[in-house]
Each structure stands twice: as C-alpha cells, then as structure tokens.
Amino acid sequence: MKVQHIHDLEKFFEVVDSCEGKVELVTGEGDRLNLKSKLSQYISLANIFSIKEEIPEMELVAYEPEDVRKLIDFMVNQ
C-alpha cells in the first residue's frame, strides 16, 4: 500500500509497533526494510528526512489483514 503525507511520526511508529506481523518499507530500489526493527526505522527515516521534513509518500507492505486495517485507520485519522 502507498501511504502519503505522514506528519506524526511518533504515532506512525506506535501503530507499526502495535502490528502483529511484519511491516516493511519498500525502497525506491525495491529493497524491503522491516519497520518493526528500530534500527531500520532510524535508518530509513534518516534517509527520507535528509530530503524533506515530512514523508510525502512511501510504500508499505503489511502481511496481516488486521495490521493493514490499523495502518489505513492511521492514515485516514491522522
């Protein structure tokens, strides 16, 4: 799924951390980073924020249907 305009990173990572299954960030090169890993969170966002102050768009893969619902709810209600 593509997510756009994430303003509240702290809340975003709370949602990711609450997910039961794996949540991955797909990079522009097609690599997948496990966002449940704190190291991957810091590395991926450091690269994104070196360019912009907000995350304009990124692709996420969540494997559990309930996790997909959590992420969609976050995007709708942020």
C-alpha positions as CSV (number, residue, x, y, z in Angstrom):
1,M,0.0,0.0,0.0
2,K,1.2,3.5,-0.6
3,V,0.9,6.0,2.2
4,Q,1.3,9.7,1.9
5,H,1.9,12.8,4.0
6,I,2.8,11.3,7.3
7,H,3.1,14.2,9.7
8,D,3.1,12.4,13.1
9,L,6.0,10.0,13.0
10,E,5.7,9.1,16.7
11,K,2.1,8.0,16.2
12,F,3.0,6.2,13.0
13,F,5.6,4.1,14.7
14,E,3.3,3.4,17.6
15,V,0.9,1.9,15.0
16,V,3.7,0.0,13.3
17,D,4.9,-1.3,16.7
18,S,1.4,-2.4,17.6
19,C,1.1,-4.6,14.4
20,E,1.3,-8.3,15.0
21,G,3.0,-9.2,11.7
22,K,5.8,-7.8,9.7
23,V,5.5,-4.3,8.3
24,E,8.0,-3.5,5.5
25,L,9.1,-0.3,3.8
26,V,9.8,-0.8,0.1
27,T,12.6,1.5,-1.0
28,G,12.9,3.0,-4.4
29,E,15.3,0.3,-5.4
30,G,12.9,-2.4,-4.4
31,D,14.6,-3.4,-1.1
32,R,12.3,-4.2,1.9
33,L,13.2,-2.9,5.3
34,N,11.5,-4.3,8.4
35,L,9.9,-1.3,10.1
36,K,9.4,-3.3,13.3
37,S,13.1,-3.1,13.7
38,K,14.1,0.1,15.5
39,L,17.4,0.2,13.6
40,S,15.5,0.0,10.2
41,Q,13.2,2.8,11.4
42,Y,16.0,5.1,12.2
43,I,18.0,4.4,9.0
44,S,15.0,4.6,6.6
45,L,13.7,7.8,8.1
46,A,17.1,9.4,8.3
47,N,17.4,8.9,4.6
48,I,13.9,10.2,3.9
49,F,14.3,13.3,6.2
50,S,17.6,14.2,4.6
51,I,15.4,15.3,1.7
52,K,12.1,16.5,3.3
53,E,10.6,17.4,6.7
54,E,7.6,15.2,6.1
55,I,7.2,11.9,4.4
56,P,5.4,12.7,1.1
57,E,4.9,9.1,0.0
58,M,6.2,5.6,0.7
59,E,5.2,2.1,0.0
60,L,4.5,-0.3,2.9
61,V,3.7,-4.0,2.9
62,A,1.8,-5.4,5.9
63,Y,1.1,-9.2,5.9
64,E,-1.7,-9.4,8.4
65,P,-5.2,-8.1,7.5
66,E,-5.6,-6.5,10.9
67,D,-2.3,-4.7,10.5
68,V,-3.4,-3.3,7.2
69,R,-6.6,-2.0,8.8
70,K,-4.5,-0.3,11.6
71,L,-2.3,1.4,9.1
72,I,-5.3,2.5,7.0
73,D,-7.1,3.8,10.1
74,F,-4.0,5.8,11.0
75,M,-3.8,7.4,7.5
76,V,-7.4,8.3,7.5
77,N,-7.5,9.8,11.0
78,Q,-4.1,11.5,11.2
